């Protein structure tokens, strides 16, 4: 690992502006690190030549005193974001060879601001998974390992490639998406920072859809400041997305004042679940004391409908997935398996193109939307969703943010839970409520498990109040310290 790849996004930005190194030099260092880290399987496609071309353009702009907030900074892009002229598959066989003729709004915003693309990052197929084991390109490996063990661990999902790349210093930062915890959960498991913005804060246009009423783009970074810088670029109103909200984007970096005196922090009692590992509870209590010491007022609160969030989510999300994935038929783009007639071709294409977890969710979604079950399941889940959102509204009358664990435990072994869908779905127990209510939430690395694995704390805020969420996240980060890099066992150089 070179010194350049050890920099945070904000440090690299400042170094470029001070002419301490060029974007080309920075990008070359990352290209080399990416090439040496194949063992992680974080990237499904690398674009080293394109990266150097973009870096040279950034250096030209910086030499003229121009440049955006991400000028010359090499980042990775989750394979769910359509990138013009660069293969985008959602890590699924059914989109084999698909090269978009258009750019997602989020990545277009980043290129406008001068970011450099290192490549496309692995994710669970169509973002369906909590461990990055459902990808057609194989599982991503977490750069962290348990103390005294060489067992390969999951990085979390679905944005596992993004989290692994940032933790392993093979990207300064990465884009990600969060439908039920797919930014915050992998952030917690890899010792990185992940923020899911308010629903509507970042455009969904050009992002391969999973569950349209839940999906939201956000960044994965090494520090809270880096997340603020990335979100500044990614966010914004987009008329091409009807769910994009037309509100101004604040200067998120300026929000990191570190002062939370008088802030009211809620501790929801429903998040103290049975069987929660002792080290998760210890970490949570430590976070409470850190915020209290910084001048925050701690209050116990109740979110009674939390216990229904996970079952309601696993009705709403598959239902929307079954609708969104109906477009993959082998006719217009991607994989096509020939058949005797068009129905046979549809069946063979989808059978070969979709993985087991995607098929499972499509079947569940089709079932709950079918005649006779729509009212019993889907409609009821939507009513529960309203009650979950109402819980938050009521709590936010008395507190400013909530503090919870990010995950029910640290990273687990690859293959350890993949045969048990229920155990896998429970990984999202602390994160799905935030998506159901459309609120912003951030996971910040706050300590280690007994086995030496990173764990995170989650701050949940009011709608469109990412500023407070980031500021509180910065206070947690200051108390815990910025997470050090994992020991480099994966490099071939």
MIKOLMI-590110 format. One record per residue (C-alpha): x, y, z. Coordinates in steps of 0.5 Angstrom, whole numbers, m for minus. Each point is the difference from the previous one (the first is absolute). Layout:
<rs>
+-------+-------+-------+
!    px !    py !    pz !
+-------+-------+-------+
!     X !     Y !     Z !
...
+-------+-------+-------+
</rs>
This chain:
<rs>
+-------+-------+-------+
!    px !    py !    pz !
+-------+-------+-------+
!     0 !     0 !     0 !
!     3 !     7 !    m2 !
!    m1 !     6 !     4 !
!    m5 !     3 !    m5 !
!    m5 !    m6 !     1 !
!     1 !     1 !     8 !
!    m3 !     7 !    m1 !
!    m8 !     2 !     2 !
!    m4 !     3 !    m6 !
!     1 !     7 !     4 !
!     7 !    m1 !     0 !
!     1 !    m2 !    m7 !
!    m4 !     6 !    m2 !
!     4 !     5 !     4 !
!     7 !    m3 !    m3 !
!    m3 !     1 !    m7 !
!    m2 !     7 !     1 !
!     7 !     1 !     4 !
!     4 !    m3 !    m6 !
!     3 !    m5 !     4 !
!    m1 !    m5 !    m5 !
!    m5 !    m1 !    m6 !
!    m6 !    m4 !    m2 !
!     4 !    m4 !    m5 !
!     5 !    m2 !     6 !
!    m6 !    m1 !     5 !
!    m4 !    m4 !    m5 !
!     6 !    m4 !    m2 !
!     1 !    m2 !     7 !
!    m7 !    m3 !     0 !
!     0 !    m3 !    m6 !
!     6 !    m4 !     2 !
!    m3 !    m2 !     7 !
!    m7 !    m2 !    m3 !
!     4 !    m5 !    m5 !
!     4 !    m3 !     6 !
!    m7 !    m1 !     4 !
!    m3 !    m5 !    m4 !
!    m1 !    m5 !     6 !
!    m5 !     5 !     2 !
!    m5 !     0 !    m6 !
!    m2 !     7 !     2 !
!     0 !     2 !    m8 !
!    m4 !    m4 !    m5 !
!     3 !     5 !    m5 !
!     6 !     5 !     0 !
!     1 !     6 !    m5 !
!     8 !     2 !     1 !
!     0 !     3 !    m6 !
!    m6 !     4 !     0 !
!     2 !     2 !     7 !
!     7 !     3 !    m2 !
!    m4 !     4 !    m6 !
!    m5 !     3 !     5 !
!     6 !     1 !     5 !
!     4 !     4 !    m5 !
!    m6 !     4 !    m2 !
!    m1 !     2 !     8 !
!     8 !     2 !     0 !
!    m1 !     4 !    m6 !
!    m6 !     4 !     4 !
!     3 !     0 !     6 !
!     6 !     3 !    m3 !
!    m5 !     6 !    m3 !
!    m2 !     1 !     7 !
!    m7 !    m4 !    m2 !
!    m3 !    m6 !     3 !
!    m6 !    m3 !     4 !
!     0 !    m2 !     7 !
!     2 !    m7 !    m2 !
!     5 !     2 !    m5 !
!     5 !    m5 !    m2 !
!    m2 !    m5 !     6 !
!     0 !    m8 !    m2 !
!    m6 !    m3 !     2 !
!    m4 !    m7 !    m1 !
!    m7 !     0 !    m3 !
!    m5 !    m6 !     2 !
!    m2 !    m4 !    m5 !
!    m7 !     2 !     1 !
!     1 !     7 !    m3 !
!     0 !     1 !    m8 !
!     6 !     2 !    m3 !
!     0 !     3 !    m7 !
!     4 !    m5 !    m4 !
!     3 !    m4 !     6 !
!    m3 !    m7 !     1 !
!    m6 !     0 !     5 !
!    m3 !    m6 !     3 !
!    m3 !     0 !     7 !
!     5 !    m6 !     1 !
!    m5 !    m4 !    m4 !
!     1 !    m5 !    m5 !
!    m7 !     3 !    m4 !
!     4 !     6 !    m1 !
!     6 !    m3 !    m3 !
!     3 !     5 !    m5 !
!    m5 !     6 !     1 !
!     4 !     6 !    m1 !
!    m5 !     6 !     1 !
!     0 !     6 !    m5 !
!    m2 !     5 !     6 !
!     3 !     2 !     7 !
!    m3 !    m1 !     6 !
!    m2 !     7 !     3 !
!     4 !    m1 !     7 !
!     7 !    m2 !    m4 !
!    m2 !     6 !    m5 !
!     1 !     4 !     6 !
!     6 !    m3 !     2 !
!     3 !     1 !    m7 !
!    m2 !     7 !     0 !
!     4 !     1 !     6 !
!     6 !    m3 !    m2 !
!     0 !    m7 !     3 !
!     4 !    m6 !    m4 !
!    m3 !    m7 !    m1 !
!     5 !    m6 !     2 !
!    m6 !    m5 !    m2 !
!    m6 !    m3 !     2 !
!    m1 !    m3 !     7 !
!    m3 !    m7 !     1 !
!    m7 !     0 !     4 !
!    m5 !    m6 !     2 !
!    m4 !    m1 !    m7 !
!    m5 !     5 !    m1 !
!     2 !     3 !     7 !
!    m4 !    m6 !     3 !
!     5 !    m3 !     6 !
!     3 !     2 !     7 !
!     7 !    m3 !    m1 !
!     2 !     1 !    m8 !
!    m1 !    m8 !    m1 !
!    m5 !     1 !    m5 !
!     4 !     3 !    m6 !
!     1 !    m4 !    m6 !
!     7 !     2 !     0 !
!     1 !    m3 !     7 !
!     0 !     2 !     7 !
!     4 !     6 !     2 !
!     5 !    m1 !     6 !
!     1 !     5 !     6 !
!     7 !     2 !     1 !
!    m1 !     0 !     7 !
!     1 !    m7 !     4 !
!    m1 !    m3 !     7 !
!     6 !     1 !     4 !
!     4 !    m7 !    m1 !
!    m4 !    m2 !    m6 !
!     1 !    m1 !    m7 !
!    m8 !    m1 !    m1 !
!    m3 !     4 !    m6 !
!    m5 !     5 !     3 !
!    m6 !     3 !    m4 !
!     0 !     8 !    m1 !
!    m7 !     0 !     1 !
!    m5 !     2 !    m6 !
!    m2 !     2 !    m4 !
!     5 !     5 !    m1 !
!     6 !    m5 !     2 !
!     4 !     2 !    m6 !
!     0 !     8 !     2 !
!     1 !    m2 !     7 !
!     6 !    m5 !    m1 !
!     3 !     5 !    m5 !
!     0 !     6 !     5 !
!     2 !    m4 !     6 !
!     6 !    m3 !    m4 !
!     2 !     7 !    m3 !
!    m1 !    m2 !    m7 !
!    m5 !     6 !    m1 !
!     0 !     6 !     4 !
!    m8 !     0 !     0 !
!    m5 !    m4 !    m3 !
!    m7 !     1 !    m2 !
!    m5 !    m5 !     3 !
!    m8 !    m1 !     0 !
!    m4 !    m2 !     6 !
!    m7 !    m3 !     0 !
!     0 !    m3 !     7 !
!     7 !     1 !     3 !
!     4 !    m1 !    m6 !
!     5 !     6 !     1 !
!     0 !     0 !     8 !
!     0 !    m8 !     1 !
!     7 !    m1 !    m4 !
!     3 !     7 !     2 !
!    m1 !    m3 !     7 !
!     3 !    m7 !    m2 !
!     6 !     3 !    m3 !
!     2 !     6 !     5 !
!    m3 !     6 !    m5 !
!    m5 !     5 !     0 !
!    m6 !    m1 !    m4 !
!    m6 !     5 !    m1 !
!    m7 !    m1 !    m2 !
!    m3 !     7 !    m2 !
!    m7 !     2 !     0 !
!    m4 !    m4 !    m5 !
!     0 !     5 !    m6 !
!     6 !     4 !     2 !
!     4 !    m4 !    m5 !
!    m3 !    m2 !    m7 !
!    m2 !    m7 !    m2 !
!     1 !     1 !    m7 !
!     4 !    m4 !    m4 !
!     1 !    m5 !     6 !
!    m2 !    m7 !    m1 !
!    m6 !    m1 !     4 !
!    m2 !    m5 !     6 !
!    m5 !     3 !     4 !
!    m2 !     7 !    m3 !
!    m3 !     3 !     7 !
!     6 !    m2 !     4 !
!     6 !     1 !    m4 !
!     4 !     6 !     1 !
!     8 !     1 !    m2 !
!     5 !     2 !     5 !
!     8 !     0 !     1 !
!     4 !    m5 !     3 !
!     6 !     4 !     3 !
!     6 !    m1 !     5 !
!    m2 !     6 !     4 !
!    m6 !     4 !     2 !
!     3 !     6 !    m4 !
!     1 !    m4 !    m6 !
!    m8 !    m2 !     0 !
!    m2 !     8 !     1 !
!     5 !     1 !    m6 !
!    m3 !    m6 !    m5 !
!    m7 !     2 !     2 !
!     1 !     7 !    m2 !
!     1 !    m2 !    m7 !
!    m5 !    m6 !     0 !
!    m6 !     4 !     2 !
!    m5 !     4 !    m3 !
!    m6 !     1 !    m4 !
!    m1 !    m4 !    m6 !
!    m7 !     1 !    m4 !
!     2 !    m7 !    m4 !
!    m2 !    m3 !     7 !
!    m7 !     2 !     3 !
!     2 !    m2 !     7 !
!     6 !     5 !     0 !
!    m2 !     5 !     5 !
!     1 !     7 !    m3 !
!     4 !     3 !     7 !
!     7 !     3 !     0 !
!     6 !    m4 !     1 !
!     3 !     3 !     7 !
!     8 !     1 !     0 !
!     1 !    m7 !     4 !
!     7 !     1 !     2 !
!    m2 !     7 !     3 !
!    m5 !    m4 !     5 !
!     6 !    m4 !     3 !
!     1 !     5 !     6 !
!     1 !    m5 !     5 !
!    m5 !     4 !     5 !
!    m6 !    m4 !     2 !
!    m1 !     3 !     7 !
!    m8 !     0 !     2 !
!    m1 !    m5 !    m6 !
!    m6 !    m5 !     2 !
!     2 !    m7 !    m2 !
!    m5 !    m6 !     1 !
!     2 !    m7 !     2 !
!    m6 !    m5 !    m3 !
!    m1 !    m5 !     5 !
!    m3 !    m5 !    m6 !
!     8 !     0 !    m2 !
!     2 !    m4 !     6 !
!    m2 !    m7 !    m4 !
!     0 !    m7 !     4 !
!     7 !    m3 !    m2 !
!     4 !     6 !    m1 !
!     7 !    m1 !     1 !
!     3 !     3 !     6 !
!     5 !     4 !    m4 !
!    m5 !     3 !    m4 !
!    m4 !     2 !     6 !
!     7 !     3 !     3 !
!     2 !     4 !    m6 !
!    m7 !     3 !     0 !
!     0 !     2 !     7 !
!     7 !     3 !    m1 !
!    m3 !     4 !    m6 !
!    m5 !     3 !     5 !
!     5 !     2 !     5 !
!     4 !     3 !    m6 !
!    m6 !     4 !    m2 !
!    m1 !     2 !     7 !
!     7 !     2 !     2 !
!    m1 !     5 !    m7 !
!    m6 !     3 !     3 !
!    m6 !    m3 !    m3 !
!    m6 !    m2 !     4 !
!    m1 !    m8 !     0 !
!    m8 !    m2 !     0 !
!    m3 !    m7 !     0 !
!    m5 !     0 !    m5 !
!    m5 !    m5 !    m3 !
!    m1 !    m2 !    m7 !
!    m5 !    m6 !     1 !
!    m1 !    m2 !    m8 !
!     7 !    m1 !     0 !
!    m1 !    m8 !     1 !
!    m5 !     0 !    m7 !
!     5 !     4 !    m4 !
!     4 !    m6 !    m2 !
!    m6 !    m5 !    m2 !
!    m3 !     6 !    m4 !
!     6 !     2 !    m3 !
!     1 !    m7 !    m3 !
!    m7 !     1 !    m3 !
!     1 !     7 !    m3 !
!     7 !    m1 !    m3 !
!    m1 !    m7 !    m4 !
!    m7 !     3 !    m2 !
!     3 !     6 !    m3 !
!     6 !    m5 !    m3 !
!    m5 !    m5 !    m3 !
!    m3 !     6 !    m4 !
!     7 !     4 !    m2 !
!     4 !    m7 !    m2 !
!    m6 !    m2 !    m5 !
!     4 !     5 !    m5 !
!     5 !    m5 !    m1 !
!    m2 !    m5 !    m5 !
!     5 !    m1 !    m5 !
!    m3 !     4 !    m5 !
!     3 !     7 !     0 !
!     7 !    m1 !     4 !
!     4 !    m4 !     4 !
!     0 !    m8 !     0 !
!    m4 !    m4 !    m5 !
!    m1 !    m7 !     0 !
!    m4 !    m3 !    m6 !
!    m6 !    m4 !     1 !
!    m5 !    m3 !    m5 !
!    m5 !     6 !     1 !
!     0 !     7 !     3 !
!    m3 !    m3 !     7 !
!     6 !    m6 !     0 !
!     5 !     6 !    m1 !
!    m3 !     4 !     5 !
!     1 !    m6 !     5 !
!     6 !    m3 !    m2 !
!     3 !     7 !     0 !
!    m2 !     2 !     7 !
!     2 !    m7 !     3 !
!     7 !     1 !    m3 !
!     0 !     7 !     2 !
!    m2 !     1 !     7 !
!     3 !    m3 !     6 !
!    m3 !    m4 !     6 !
!    m1 !     6 !     4 !
!    m3 !     5 !    m5 !
!    m5 !    m6 !    m2 !
!    m2 !    m1 !     7 !
!    m2 !     7 !     1 !
!    m3 !     1 !    m7 !
!    m4 !    m6 !     2 !
!    m2 !     3 !     7 !
!    m2 !     6 !    m4 !
!    m4 !    m3 !    m5 !
!    m4 !    m4 !     5 !
!    m1 !     6 !     5 !
!    m3 !     4 !    m6 !
!    m4 !    m5 !    m3 !
!    m8 !     0 !     1 !
!    m2 !    m2 !     6 !
!     6 !     1 !     4 !
!     1 !     8 !    m2 !
!    m4 !     2 !     6 !
!     2 !    m5 !     5 !
!     7 !     1 !    m1 !
!     2 !     6 !    m4 !
!    m5 !     5 !     2 !
!     1 !    m2 !     7 !
!     8 !     1 !    m1 !
!    m2 !     7 !    m3 !
!    m4 !     2 !     6 !
!     5 !    m2 !     5 !
!     5 !     4 !    m4 !
!    m4 !     6 !     2 !
!     0 !    m2 !     7 !
!     7 !     0 !     0 !
!     1 !     6 !    m3 !
!    m5 !     3 !     5 !
!     4 !    m3 !     6 !
!     6 !     4 !    m2 !
!    m4 !     7 !    m1 !
!    m2 !    m1 !     7 !
!     7 !    m1 !     3 !
!     3 !     6 !    m4 !
!    m5 !     4 !     4 !
!     4 !    m1 !     6 !
!     7 !    m2 !    m3 !
!     5 !     3 !    m6 !
!     3 !    m7 !    m2 !
!     0 !    m7 !     2 !
!     6 !    m5 !     2 !
!     0 !    m7 !    m1 !
!     5 !    m6 !    m2 !
!     1 !     0 !    m7 !
!     0 !    m8 !    m1 !
!    m2 !    m6 !     5 !
!     8 !    m2 !     0 !
!     6 !     0 !    m4 !
!     2 !    m3 !    m6 !
!    m1 !    m7 !    m1 !
!     3 !    m6 !    m5 !
!    m1 !     0 !    m7 !
!    m5 !    m6 !    m1 !
!    m2 !     0 !     8 !
!    m7 !     2 !    m1 !
!    m1 !     0 !    m8 !
!    m5 !    m6 !     1 !
!    m4 !     3 !     5 !
!    m4 !     6 !    m3 !
!    m4 !     2 !     7 !
!     7 !     0 !     3 !
!     3 !     5 !    m5 !
!    m7 !     4 !     0 !
!     1 !     1 !     7 !
!     7 !     4 !    m1 !
!    m4 !     6 !    m3 !
!    m4 !     0 !     7 !
!     2 !     7 !     2 !
!     0 !     3 !    m7 !
!    m6 !    m1 !    m3 !
!    m4 !     5 !     4 !
!     4 !     5 !    m3 !
!    m2 !    m2 !    m7 !
!    m7 !    m1 !     2 !
!    m1 !     7 !     2 !
!     5 !     3 !    m5 !
!     4 !     3 !     5 !
!     8 !     2 !     0 !
!     4 !    m5 !     4 !
!     8 !     0 !     1 !
!     4 !    m6 !     2 !
!     7 !     2 !     3 !
!     5 !    m5 !     3 !
!     0 !     1 !     7 !
!     5 !    m6 !     3 !
!     1 !    m8 !    m1 !
!    m3 !    m6 !     2 !
!     3 !    m5 !     5 !
!     3 !    m3 !    m7 !
!     4 !     6 !    m2 !
!    m6 !     2 !    m6 !
!    m2 !     7 !    m1 !
!    m7 !     2 !     3 !
!    m5 !     6 !    m2 !
!    m5 !     4 !     4 !
!    m5 !     3 !    m4 !
!    m3 !     7 !     0 !
!    m7 !     1 !    m2 !
!    m3 !     7 !    m2 !
!    m6 !     4 !    m2 !
!    m2 !     0 !    m7 !
!     5 !     5 !    m4 !
!     4 !     1 !     6 !
!     7 !    m3 !    m3 !
!     4 !     6 !     3 !
!    m2 !    m2 !     8 !
!     1 !    m8 !    m2 !
!     7 !     2 !    m3 !
!     2 !     4 !     6 !
!    m2 !    m5 !     5 !
!     4 !    m5 !    m4 !
!     6 !     4 !     0 !
!    m1 !     1 !     8 !
!     0 !    m8 !     1 !
!     6 !     0 !    m5 !
!     4 !     5 !     4 !
!    m1 !    m4 !     6 !
!     1 !    m7 !    m3 !
!     6 !     2 !    m4 !
!     0 !    m1 !    m8 !
!     0 !    m8 !    m2 !
!     7 !    m2 !    m1 !
!     1 !    m4 !    m7 !
!     0 !    m8 !     1 !
!     6 !    m4 !    m1 !
!     2 !    m1 !    m7 !
!     0 !    m7 !    m1 !
!    m3 !     0 !    m7 !
!     5 !     4 !    m4 !
!     4 !    m3 !    m6 !
!     5 !     5 !     0 !
+-------+-------+-------+
</rs>
